[in-house]
Amino acid sequence: MSATAQVPPETGSRSAPAGGRLARLARLLVGRRRVTLLLVALVAGAAAVAGGGVEGMLSSGGYTPQSAESVSADRLLAQRFHAGAPDLILVAETAAGVTAPDAEQAGKALTGQAARARGVVYARSFWSTGDPTLRSRDGRTALVLVKLAGDEDAAFHRAHDLAPVLRGAHGPLDVRVTGLSQVNSEADDQSSADLTRAEVLAAPLTLLILLAAFGSLLAALLPVLVGVVAVAVTYAMLAGLAQVTSVSVFALNITTALGFGLAVDYSLFIISRYREELAAGRDVTEAVAAALRTAGRTVLFSALTVALSLAALLVFPLYFLRSLAYAGVLVVVLAAAASLLVLPPMLAVIGLRIDRWDLFAPLRRRLPGARRPEQGVWHRLAMVVMRRPVAVGGVVAVLLVALALPFLQARFALMDDRVLPRHSDAQVAADVLRDQFQQAQTSPDVVVLPELDAAAQGTALAGYARRLSQVPHTVRVDSAAGGFSAGRQVAPAGTANPAPAGGKGTWLSVLSDVDPSSAAGERHARAVRAVPAPAPGPALVGGAAASQVDTKDVLAGRLPWAGGVIAASMLVLLFLFSGSVVIPVKQLVLNVLSLTASFGAMVYVFQDGHLKWLVGDFVSTGRLEVTVPILMFCVAFGLSMDYSVFLLSRIREEYLATGDTTRAVAFGLERTGRLITAAALVVATVLGALATSQLSILKLLGAGLALAVIVDATLVRGLLVPALMRLLGRFNWWAPGPLRRLHRRFGLTDS
């Protein structure tokens, strides 16, 4: 087959009226610009009001699939037995010792106050039970364990109200609060503060980058304005989305950064093309129409690729990831819509004054390539690379692969208190737990036997508990049939885990000597599940370690599906865009390479704790939050494809006009290099502002995504793309005959 399937010459003059649906839309918006801008102002104002209280509508948690065995076990434990792992842990300290009379009196009062609070299932403490495991080794600290009613989200909201009442001085006791619900509550408060900080940092830096890119203050302000409109509507859409499904508290930070960054990006490319068309001799209306027909088409396609990449998160049954998928797809659509619908009337109003207040015009006129593109920096860089494509491409590829090597040592766990700032109340209290208490005591493995009658099958239950106590690293098993340790009964029947009022069903507490969030904790939970349970009915294993096992198993099982969704959708869309079967495969490989530095840094910096000074202080646990690499891959892959499309569109445009791949690559890089760099700096700035967060999960996402964008815009687009396209030559554009005909019929064109 010929590799020159598409080499039609460009027809018509540059000043001829632009055709196509987007051009007609542009003329419509320009003709009704006052009405359009009035409607935009009304929509943005209404959105600002509707989204004003969105922070209070968002949820925390969502890291374990609701269909998991551990969730079923924990739910049954709470509903039927009024038991389960505590949602709040009160760490009460006193210098005089917790057995002192005044400390004991205050401790019992504190326990009673917690037990009487609305929405509390149980509250038990060292003072109410005498359990020595709830007293610290030095005798100065004791625990109050509080179980809250309802699901994870209900417990989160209840903890937000209850913790301030229980925290602080209670007689001689100094009380701090930790536990999963408190961690979620503090993370919610911290993310709100971090969002404000990120916005304050990102807005002026974005304006400076745009000013450097455009020169004109007026042109630089337009993308920022479009970004503000997109973010305002995003807040309103998130508020609406929160009414029908749980939306993670982190959605606000991530989608706001993504929405603002993409809206500015898309506006940057449309405005740049508008200025180019004005310089070519078109009047204002036709320049807007031509800009939307070309750059606007690319914006639509780019938004589609980013949205599909984010939509791959929907295959994971965790509402944390699914809510980010819903919110991410919405914000990408809004960013594209704001750029395509708001810019044309604004450009029409500004008209030829787009270059007004050009502060850098004298400097820019002196830059190489200002009058002759073939002398531009990006054009010359492309030509240098294409003269030595094997050497340049090989060195860059080896470097990127080497940067990914630390990821081979990645270890994963669920989020815990150490995601919070080091000085936070929940983490300080949790550090006391780790130092002074056997951590598994507050989060043991639990086994629920919902169909077993403990009274009638006491012997079978005792045998099962005895076998569980013989599992390596098991310290003790408590059940209605007695307590067991190392295969021996150490407590009589009837002293723990009473049957529910209906008499059916029972449960066992399996205490281990390993950290539930560690690999050893996971192995212990799997070993507990492997012990045969007495009939009838299932044995459901829950607890922190079992939840981590279930989450990691379901993510690993769905990961190939998510990868398949991304790969298939990108291959199809890039074929429809380019008409080639080679370019889609090449872009997939390059996009994966562009993520290597981020994934390597994820482990080297955030898991192993190196180079903390680059991103600010955080607590390194030796493990990564298990959902972050998946989220980062989907977001970064979409952003990488975003820049691929912008570069490819200009290369393809020149190739269709000349049939010369080398010239087309140099032309495309010269036309888009400065813009892609500016766009990447904007997105990296907006996302990188998340790295100032005090939450390590947002710090990791912000730093990782910013690094991925910078690597993609420089090493990949500036060096690898020209090298590979030069090596492939005319084969870049090859497609089998049937697919060429399919593209002519269904390809994404601007008609």
TARANOR-V507542 format. One record per residue. PHI is phi in radians with two decimals (999 if undefined). Layout:
PHI, PHI
This chain:
999, -1.34, -1.55, -1.90, -1.17, -2.29, -2.41, -1.30, -1.20, -1.22, -1.88, 1.44, -1.48, -1.14, -1.60, -1.16, -1.03, -1.30, -1.90, 1.90, -1.10, -1.16, -1.13, -1.15, -1.08, -1.06, -1.11, -1.10, -1.18, -1.15, -1.17, -2.05, -1.13, -1.19, -1.12, -1.08, -1.16, -1.13, -1.10, -1.06, -1.09, -1.14, -1.12, -1.11, -1.13, -1.12, -1.14, -1.09, -1.23, -1.14, -1.66, -1.09, -1.85, -1.12, -1.04, -1.35, -1.72, -1.54, -2.01, -2.05, 1.55, 1.48, -1.68, -2.15, -1.09, -1.16, -1.51, -1.20, -1.03, -1.11, -1.17, -1.06, -1.11, -1.15, -1.15, -1.09, -1.06, -1.30, -1.33, -1.63, -1.95, 0.90, -2.38, 2.13, -1.11, -1.19, -1.52, -2.17, -2.16, -1.60, -1.80, -1.84, -2.03, -2.65, -1.19, -1.38, 1.75, -1.34, -1.68, -1.08, -0.96, -1.22, -1.20, -1.14, -1.13, -1.15, -1.13, -1.16, -1.14, -1.11, -1.08, -1.14, -1.06, -1.16, -1.14, -1.44, -1.16, -1.11, 1.44, -1.72, -1.40, -2.66, -2.49, -2.36, -2.57, -1.03, -1.29, -1.56, -2.03, 1.31, -1.13, -1.17, -1.25, -1.66, -2.04, -1.25, -1.10, -1.55, 1.36, -1.76, -2.35, -2.37, -1.96, -2.08, -1.72, -2.18, -1.79, -1.78, -1.35, 1.59, -1.39, -1.02, -1.24, -1.11, -1.12, -1.06, -1.20, -1.16, -1.08, -1.05, -1.56, -1.44, -1.01, -1.06, -1.28, -1.53, -1.33, 1.87, -1.49, -2.26, 1.10, -1.40, -1.59, -1.83, -1.92, -1.99, -2.11, -2.41, 1.88, -1.01, -1.16, -1.21, -1.04, -1.09, -1.15, -1.18, -1.13, -1.09, -1.10, -1.17, -1.12, -1.13, -1.13, -1.16, -1.09, -1.07, -1.08, -1.09, -1.14, -1.11, -1.30, -1.30, -1.04, -1.16, -1.14, -1.07, -1.09, -1.13, -1.11, -1.16, -1.13, -1.16, -1.30, -1.66, 1.46, -1.34, -1.13, -1.12, -1.15, -1.24, -1.29, -1.06, -1.06, -1.12, -1.11, -1.10, -1.07, -1.11, -1.07, -1.08, -1.19, -1.05, -1.21, -1.04, -1.02, -1.14, -1.17, -1.13, -1.09, -1.16, -1.11, -1.16, -1.36, -1.98, -2.71, -1.24, -2.13, -1.11, -1.08, -1.33, -1.07, -1.12, -1.15, -1.25, -1.27, -1.13, -1.10, -1.16, -1.11, -1.14, -1.08, -1.23, -1.06, -1.15, -1.00, -1.08, -1.13, -1.00, -1.24, -1.19, -1.13, -1.07, -1.18, -1.06, -1.12, -1.12, -1.22, -1.08, -1.14, -1.43, 1.89, -1.33, -1.38, -1.05, -1.07, -1.25, -1.16, -1.13, -1.09, -1.17, -1.12, -1.26, -1.15, -1.74, -1.14, -1.13, -1.08, -1.14, -1.06, -1.05, -1.15, -1.07, -1.07, -1.12, -1.17, -1.14, -1.10, -1.18, -1.11, -1.22, -1.11, -1.07, -1.13, -1.20, -1.29, -1.63, -1.45, -2.03, -1.20, -1.02, -1.30, -1.13, -1.15, -1.20, -1.16, -1.00, -1.13, -1.13, -1.09, -1.05, -1.23, -1.15, -1.07, -1.14, -1.09, -1.16, -1.09, -1.08, -1.15, -1.38, -1.75, -1.58, -1.13, -0.96, -1.16, -1.18, -1.13, -1.15, -1.19, -1.31, 1.08, -1.35, -1.48, -1.04, -1.70, -1.11, 1.05, -1.43, -1.28, -1.95, -1.00, -1.06, -1.19, -1.16, -1.17, -1.55, -1.23, -1.04, 1.52, -1.08, -1.88, -2.14, -0.97, -1.21, -1.77, -1.22, -1.06, -1.23, -1.11, -1.16, -1.08, -1.06, -1.18, -1.09, -1.09, -1.30, -1.38, -2.35, -1.14, -1.18, -1.12, -1.15, -1.07, -1.13, -1.11, -1.15, -1.09, -1.10, -1.06, -1.16, -1.12, -1.08, -1.12, -1.46, -0.99, -1.00, -1.16, -1.11, -1.75, -1.17, -2.24, -2.19, -2.73, -1.37, -1.13, -2.34, -1.05, -1.32, -1.28, -1.44, -1.05, -1.01, -1.59, -1.14, -1.04, -1.15, -1.33, -1.05, -1.15, -1.17, -1.11, -1.10, -1.03, -1.16, -1.47, -1.96, -2.29, -1.38, -1.01, -1.13, -1.07, -1.56, -2.55, -1.28, -1.22, -2.20, -2.13, -1.85, -1.97, -1.19, -1.83, -1.52, -1.62, -1.12, -1.25, -1.39, -2.08, -1.07, -1.14, -1.12, -1.16, -1.12, -1.12, -1.15, -1.11, -1.10, -1.15, -1.11, -1.21, -1.63, -1.16, -0.88, 1.30, -1.44, -1.57, -2.81, -2.17, -1.92, -2.61, -1.14, -1.56, 2.16, -1.74, -2.35, -2.54, 0.93, 1.48, -1.97, -1.38, -2.06, -2.57, -1.26, -1.13, 1.50, -1.63, -2.63, 0.91, -1.15, -1.24, -1.20, -1.00, -1.28, 1.51, -1.80, 1.64, -2.73, -2.59, -2.27, -1.83, -2.03, -1.59, -2.05, -1.89, -2.09, -1.16, -1.02, -1.55, -1.59, -1.10, -1.13, -1.10, -1.11, -1.08, -1.14, -1.09, -1.15, -1.16, -1.09, -1.15, -1.38, -1.31, -1.06, -1.72, -1.22, -1.34, -1.70, 1.40, -1.44, -1.97, -1.80, -1.76, -2.21, 1.88, -1.09, -1.14, -1.14, -1.09, -1.13, -1.05, -1.12, -1.11, -1.13, -1.14, -1.25, -1.15, -1.13, -1.23, -1.60, -1.01, -1.05, -1.16, -1.11, -1.06, -1.14, -1.07, -1.12, -1.10, -1.11, -1.15, -1.18, -1.07, -1.16, -1.15, -1.17, -1.13, -1.10, -1.40, -1.81, 1.35, -2.00, -1.71, -1.45, -1.04, -1.03, -1.14, -1.05, -1.18, -1.07, -1.11, -1.14, -1.11, -1.12, -1.07, -1.19, -1.60, -1.07, -1.09, -1.14, -1.25, -1.16, -1.14, -0.94, -1.40, -1.08, -1.59, -1.53, -1.47, -1.56, 1.46, -1.46, 0.96, -1.06, -1.08, -1.26, -2.09, 1.67, -1.22, -2.77, -1.64, -1.57, -1.75, 1.42, -2.48, -1.83, -1.09, -1.14, -1.50, -1.10, -1.02, -1.17, -1.08, -1.10, -1.08, -1.13, -1.19, -1.16, -1.11, -1.10, -1.13, -1.09, -1.13, -0.99, -1.27, -1.03, -1.13, -1.09, -1.20, -1.08, -1.08, -1.32, -1.11, -1.13, -1.03, -1.26, -1.15, -1.13, -1.47, -2.13, 1.31, -1.89, -1.13, -1.06, -1.13, -1.12, -1.14, -1.11, -1.11, -1.08, -1.21, -1.15, -1.25, -1.94, -0.98, -1.13, -1.21, -1.11, -1.09, -1.11, -1.10, -1.13, -1.13, -1.11, -1.13, -1.12, -1.17, -1.15, -1.28, -1.12, -1.09, -1.13, -1.19, -1.39, -1.04, -1.47, -1.61, -1.13, -1.19, -1.30, -1.06, -1.11, -1.10, -1.09, -1.15, -1.13, -1.21, -1.08, -1.12, -1.07, -1.15, -1.14, -1.06, -1.13, -1.31, -1.88, -1.11, -1.39, -1.26, -1.44, -2.12, -1.20, -1.07, -1.04, -1.11, -1.17, -1.17, -1.20, -1.15, -1.40, 1.01, -1.21, -1.18, -0.89, -1.76, -1.37, -2.67, -1.05, -0.90, -1.04, -1.28, -1.09, -1.14, -1.09, -1.15, -1.07, -1.54, -2.08, -1.09, -1.40, -1.98, -1.72, -1.43
